[in-house]
């Protein structure tokens, strides 16, 4: 109950100084070299430490007083269309994760209940098909029904009789799926990994914040 936020609240309750949770950050103030404050939910506060989980290419939009993060604006992410099929049966694919060869429209198929049985009722399962896509392209523009049909019409080599097992589905479009590693900004990516943001007291963490495939 409460999801991952419940853990954040528990950690915050044990800290000596007050921690604001569920408060949107609007600006991060610096003196050019270090963090000096932030605007949180419309009010300015003084602080010397900020931990950001924003995608690293969006974090520069919040910074005032420094352009050190501007080099990260050009970092790109690859989008995903995620189709989650609900099926009769269990252990329907060879392993929890199967990377599909050329000819399949999705690059990976995952059956989470194989590793975490509590995620589905007994003798039922979920199969996640991941499509590489970008907002506006042909795959992104598929209707939910079309995306589901594309999975059902191509999964038989992996799951025999998949259509007869079908119970329902959901579709999620995620524009920030995976980091794009490009030679044009590789030195800046390496510097981010080794040295951080370049502003004292500003930490960029998490998968998108570290621009890494975690």
N, C-alpha and C positions, 0 to 999 in steps of 0.2 A: 504494500500500500504506500503510495507516494512516490514509487520509483526511485531512481538514483538521487532525486532531490532529498529524500529522507536521510541519506547518508551525509549529504552536504550540511543539512540542518544539524545533525548530530555532531559533526566535527566543529561547526561554528559555535555550538553551545559550550564546547569545552575550551574555547580560546579566551584569553584574558581580555582582549580588546573587542569592542563590538564589531560584529560582522553583519553587513547588510546582504540579505539573500533575496532573490526575486526582484532586484532593482536594476533597471536598464542603465547601462553606462552610455553616456552621450558624448563625452569628451575626455581626453587624457591630457593633462597639462604637464609640460616639461620645461626645464630651464636650458634646454639644448642638449644636456648630457644625462640628466636623471629625472625621474618622476617626482613631481611636487604636488600633484593633486588630480582631481577628477570631478566631472559633473555627473551626478547620479540622480536619475529621476527628477531632473530640473533644479537640483541644488548642488553647489560647489562644496567639496570637502578637501581637506589636506590629507595627503597620504604619500608614503615613500615607496610603496610596493603595490603593483597591480599584476594580477595573473589573468591573462586573456586566453579564452578558448575560441576566439573569432578565427575564421580562415585568415591566414597570414596576409593574403592580398587585400583584405578588407580592413585590417587593423590600422593601416596608415590613415584612413579617413577620420579616425578619432583623435589623431595626434595633433597637438598644438605646441609650437615652440621648437620643433625639430623636423627636418626632412630626412632623417636617417633611415626611416622605414619606406621611403618612397620607392626604393629599388625593388621592393616586394610586390608592388602593385601589378607588375606584369606577369606574376606567377599565375599559371592556369590550372584549372581542375577539369577532369573529365567527368561528364555526367553519367547517370545510370537510370535505366527504367527497370524497376524490380517487380517481378510478377510472382506472387506467392499463391501457389495452388494448394488447395486442401483436398486430400485424396483418401480413399479407403486403403488400408494396408499399412505396412511398416517395413523399413529396411528395403526400399524399392530400388535404390541405386547401389553401385558397388561399394561406395564409401561415403562418408559424410559430405565430402566435397569432391566433385568430379569436374575437371577442366575439359571442356568439349572441343573436339577437333574442328577443322575447317568444314563448313557445310551446315553447322548448326547456327541459328541466328543469335544465340546467346553464348557468352564465353564461359559461363560457369553455372553449374547446377548444384544446389546444396539441400541436404535433408537434415535440418537441425535436430528433430526428435531422435535421430540415431545416436547422437551424443548426449542429448538432454531429453530423455523420454517424457518428462513431465510437461513438455510443451504441447502435447497433443493427447487426446483421449486414447485409450487402448485400441489397437488395430486401426488407428487413423494416423495420418502424418501430414507434413507440409513439405512441399518442394518449392524452393526458391530458384527462379531463373533470372539471371542478371544479363541485361543488354547494355552494351556500351552505347551511349547516345548523348546528344547535345541539344539544349533547348532550341526548338524550331526545326530540327532535322526530321527525316521520315519516320524514324523509330519513335522519337519523342512525340510526334504528332499522331501516333496511333491512338484510337479510342481504347478504353480499358478492355472492351469486348474483343477488339482486334488483337491486342497484345496477348490476351489469354488464349485466343484461338491460335495464334502463332506458336505458342508453347504446346498446346494440345496436339497440333498437327505435325509436330516434329519430334516429340519425346518418345515415340514408340521404340526406336532403337535402344533407348535406355530403360524405359518402363513399358513393357508389353501391355497392351490394353489400357493405356492411361486414361483414355476418354471414358471408359466404363467405370473407372474409379473416381471420377471427378465429382466433388461435392460443392465447390465454390472457389472463389479467388478474390484477391485484392491486388491493386496495382499502385505503386508508389514511384513518383518521379523525383529524383534527387540531382539537382544541378551540380552539386559539389561532391562527387563520388570518390575519385582518386586523383592524387596529384599527377600532373603532367611533368615529367622530367625532360627538360629541354636544354640543349647545349648552350643556348643563348644566355641563360641565366644560371647555369650550373655553378659558377664561382660564388654567386650570391646565395644560392641554396646551401652550398658547403659552408659558407661563413655563418649562416643562420644556425646550422647544425652544431658548429664548433663553438661559436661565440655568443649566440643568442641574438636579441634584437638590436644590440648596440646602444640601447638606452638603459642606464643603470636603474634597477627596480622594476623594469617592465619585462615580464616573462610571458612568452607565447607558448602554450602547452596544448596537448591533445593532438589527435591525428591531423586535423586541418591546420592547427596552429603551428605545428612543427613541420608542416608540409612533408609528411612522411607517410608511407604505407605501413601503419602499425597493425 
